[in-house]
Amino acid sequence: MYSNAAKAMAAQLGLTQGRANLEVFAETLQQLATQDSRLTAVTSDSRGSGKLGPYSQALPKQIVEVGIAEQNLVGIAAGLASVGKNVFAVSPACFLTARSFEQIKNDVAYSDNHVTLVGISAGVSYGALGTTHHSLHDFAALRAVNNMTIVAPADNFEAIESVKASAASNSPVYLRFGKAPLYDLPKHADFILGKARTIREGNDAAFIATGETVIHALLAAAHLEQSTGLQCRVISMPSIKPLDTAAILAAAAECKAVVTVEEHMVNGGLGEACAAVIAQSAFKPILKICGIPDEYTVTGSQADIFSHYGISMEGLAKTMQTILSV
């Protein structure tokens, strides 16, 4: 997931290696379910990949297995929520948000059922399984659905807090988790749904990133400071919808360039959402959207794909230097 240079930079910053967000999600969900008998997990033959084995053993009456039937998964989850259950529907993100889109739109969002949709192994987490298993459309699809909160946590802290916030919410939420172990980010702000977290200050340029790309933006900012003296702000944007427009506009007003970073197609995701906010403002920074281009992705591990498309520390630093000509 990280080059040797990136690991060395993380060590210089004093960052500690955490676990995969998916693992802390499962543990947090079990803790909450132990305290709340209404909390119910629904899975589509994904309790293993969702790390819910211990949950199912500890709380067998609070989990429903529907098999490989994602549309049924969402429909059943919505039905359970309609009679008072606090439901987490867990399935691979690529299938959950594509096969079940109609059920998400009508049974969950339109019907305002308190279901937390949990897309696991999101982005390019499935790596060499290829484009059919990559979830690079989910932000775009669900951003178009009214009454849907979309969250992609960047580290274990954001993952734990997002699960707690979703359980306490009364509205539909989509949580997106990958499989890679993540570094723990600096905690410069509390986690609040709909709010960004500034994890590095700077006014020369800004990285606005989400999910598992945030650490790469942070490392790129540190690398740029050492190599060029650039002071880059790094904003973790866990909430794709609603967006923290104030944080975006502040970056656009105070920085010469804004680079958005996401493990998603460049069409319809965080970058285009930020671009729409900036385009309707009085601020005109240089803007660059970094993500997966409009093509079938190359085959390889998540690290290989990130490196190929410039979402690594080295790639993001090079992009920022290029657009600022430094």
N, C-alpha and C positions, 0 to 999 in steps of 0.2 A: 504493500500500500504506500510505503514511503521510501524514497531514495535514501542512500547513506547520507547525502548532504542535508536532506530534510530532517533526518533523525538527529543529525548533529546540531542543526538549528533549534530543533525542539528541546534538546538538552541544554543549549545555551539559554533558552527562554525559561528553563526550569519547569517545563511541562511534564506531567506524569502520564503514563500510559494507562488509559482506562480499558473498558471492555466494549464489546459491540452493544449498540443501543438496544438491539433486539433482546439481549440477555437481561438487561436491567428493566426493560419493559415487562418481561414475563414475571420477574421477581416483584416488581411494584404492583402489578395487577393482582398477584396472589395475596400480597399484603392487604390490599384494598378489599378484595373479595372475602378475606377472612373476617373483616370488620363489617361487611355489608352483604347480607345474604341475597339482596336483590341483584348484585353484580353477577353477570353471566357472560361467559365466553362462548362464542359460536365459531366453529372452525370448519374449513373445507378440506379435510384430510391433511391438515397443516399443523396439528398440535406439536409434532416433532420439529418441523422447520421453524415453527413459531416459539420454540423453547417452552412449551406449555405442558411438557410431561409431568414435572413436579406439581404443577397446578392441578392437573386432572386427577392425579393420585390423591392429593390432599383434599380436593373439593369436587368429587365426582358428580354431585348433584347440581353443580354450577357451571357445567360445560355441556355443550351440545355439538355433536359431530354430524355433519350433513353429507360428508363425502365430497368428491370432486364435482360440486354443483354450486358454482358461485352465485348464480341467480337465486337459487333456493336459500343460500346462506343469507343474502341480504333481505329477502322476503321474510324469512323466519326471524331474523334479528329485529326487523321492524315490527313484526307481530308481537314479539316478546316485549319490546319497548312500549308498545301501545297499551299493555296491561301492567305497566309499572316496573319492568325490569330495567336495570342499568346495563346495557349490552355493549360488549366489545366484539365486533365481527372481524376475525383474523384470517387473512388469506394472502397469497403472493400478490403484490401490488399490480403486476402486469395483467393478471386475470381479474382481480377484484374490480378494477376501475374500467375495464374494457367490456368483459362479458356481462357485468352487472350494472352497466350504466343506467339503463332504464329504471331498474329497481332503486338505485341510489337516488335518481332524480325524483321519482314519484313516491316510492314507499317510505323513503327516509327523509329527504329534504322537503318536498312539497307537503308531506303529511306531518312534518315537524316531529318526527320520532327521535328520541334521545338515543341514537346509536353512534358509537365511535367505530368508524371503519379503520381498520389497522392494516395498512399495506406493508407487508414484510418483504425482505429481499428486494428492496426498491432500487430504482435507478439501474445501474449496470452491475448490481451485486452478483447476479448469476453468471457474469463474466463470459466464459467460453461457451455457454449454452446459446448465446447469440441473441439476435434481434427479437425473436419470438418471445424470449423470456426477459427482455429488458423493459423496464417501466419508464419510458421517456415521454409519455403522453399525459400522465395523471394530473399534473398541475394544470395543463391547458384544458383538459376535459372538465375537471371539477371546478375550476375558476368560473366556468360558464354556468354553473348551477347555483341558483339563489339559495340562501340559507345553509351554506356549507363553509365551515371553517377548515382551513388547510394548514397543517403544521408539519415541518420537517426539522426535527431536532438536530443540533450540531454536535452534541456530546452527551455524556451520561447524565449530567445535571439537567440539561434541557429535556432529555428523554423522560427522566423521572417526573419532573415538574409538569410536563405536557400530559402525561398519563393521569396525574392527580387532577389537573385542571379539566381534562376531558371528562373524567368521572364526575366531577362536581358541576359540570355544565348541564344545561337543560336543552342544548341544541345539538344538531348533527356536527360531527367532527371527523376529519380524515387525518390520521396520523401515519407518517411515512418513516419506516425504519430500514436501514441497511444492515449488512452483515459484518462489516469491517470493525476491528478494534480501533477505538478513537482516543486521541489525546484529550485530557481534560482542559478546557479553555479557561482563561482568566475570568473570574466571576465579578464583573464590574457593575452588574445590574441584576435585579431580581427578574425572574421569569414571569411574564404576564402575557396571556394570549392576546395577540394583536399588536405586541410591542417588540421593537428591535432591541438588541443588546450591543452596545459599542464595547468591543473588547480590546481595541487599540486606538489611541488618539492620533490625529494627524490632520493637517489642512492642505497638504500639497495635492493629494489625490485620495480617493476612497475606493475600497473594495466593499461591495454589498453582496454577501454570499449566504447560502442556505444549506442546511443539511451537512452531509459529509464533505462538502467542498470548503467549509469555513476554515478548517485547520490549514488547508493549503493556502488560502488567502492570507491567513495570519503569518505563516512561515514566509510567504512571498514578501509581505510588508517588512518583516524583520530583515530579510535578505536585501531588500532594496535600501533600507536605511544603512546597512553596513557597506554596501557596494557603491551607492550613489548619493547617500545623504537624504534621500526622499523620505518625507514623513507621511506615511499612508494611514489613513483611518481604516479600521476594519470593523464592519458592522455585521453581526450575525442576525439574519432575518428569518427566524424560525417560522413565523406566521406569513405564509404566502397570501392568505386571505383570512381576515382583513389585513391589509398592508399598513405598516407604520409610515404613513406619508410624511409625517413631520421629520422623521429621521432621513428619509430620502431627500426631501427638499433642503434640509440643513446641509447634507453632503453636497448637493448640487450648488448651493449658494456659496459654500465655503471652500470648495476644492476645485482645482482646474480640470480634473478628470474623474469620472465614475466608471468603474468596471464591475459589472455584475457577474456572479459565478454560480452555476447550478449544475447538478447532475440530472439534466433534463434536456430535451430538445430546445434549441434556441427559439423555436416557435411556441408562443403562448404561455411561457413560464414566468419566472421571476424577472428576467431581463426585460421582457416586453411590458410587464406590469410597471416596473420602475420607469421605463422609457415613456410610458403614457403619462405618468405623474409629472415627470420632468418636462415633457413636451408641452404640457398645459400650464406650465409655470413661466415666470420671467427669467429663469436661470438657464444658461446654455453651456454647460460643461461639455468637454469631450466625453462621449458615451460609447462604451464597448460592452457587448453582451458575449460572455464566454459560457459555452455549454457544448452540447452535442449538435453538430450541424445537421441539416436536413438531408440525411442519407442513412443507409443501413450501416449500423455501427461495425467497426472492425471487431474481429474475434480475439479474445484474450482475457486476461484477468482484469479486475477493476483497476488495478494499478497501471496495467498496460494501456487500458482505454483512456484513463485520465492523462497519462503521459502523451499518448498519441494526439489527443485533442487539446493539449495545452492547459489542463486543469491542475497540473502539479505546481509545486512551489516554483520550479524553474520556469515552467511555461507561463505562469501568471506574471512573474517578475519581468520576463521578456516582453510580454504584451504591454505591461504598463510602461516600460522603458521605450517601447516603440511608439506608442501613441503620444508620449510626452517628449520624444526625441532627446532622451538623456542617455 
